[in-house]
Amino acid sequence: MGAHRTMIRVLMLLSWATSIGGSAVECTTVTELISFCATFISNGSPDPYPGTPCCEAVTNLYMMTHSTDNRRSLCGCLMGLVTANNSNSTAIATLPGFCGVPLGFTIGPDTDCNFVP
């Protein structure tokens, strides 16, 4: 039942996020989606695997990266989360790789989101 509720929540967020069309990705949406990864982020990597709800959320982030502006916005939001959760920054940075989702940029201390393609 909890997984079903989680999936509905993710789909609602994705529906809302994609309805904003060409506008930049909102950090509140990114934070909301990344919240599905809270256990993985709190325990740090490689706490065996992020889990299905988390990887579905990361996949939904990927689905928002259809333009350079959106990738740069997503990058900025994720870098903000890395800064805010510095002790767990490695776990956040490894999410795309663990979930097998290419975001089109690397999350790391030297990432400059202005140069994301």
Beta strands, then each sheet from edge to edge (+ up, - down):
end
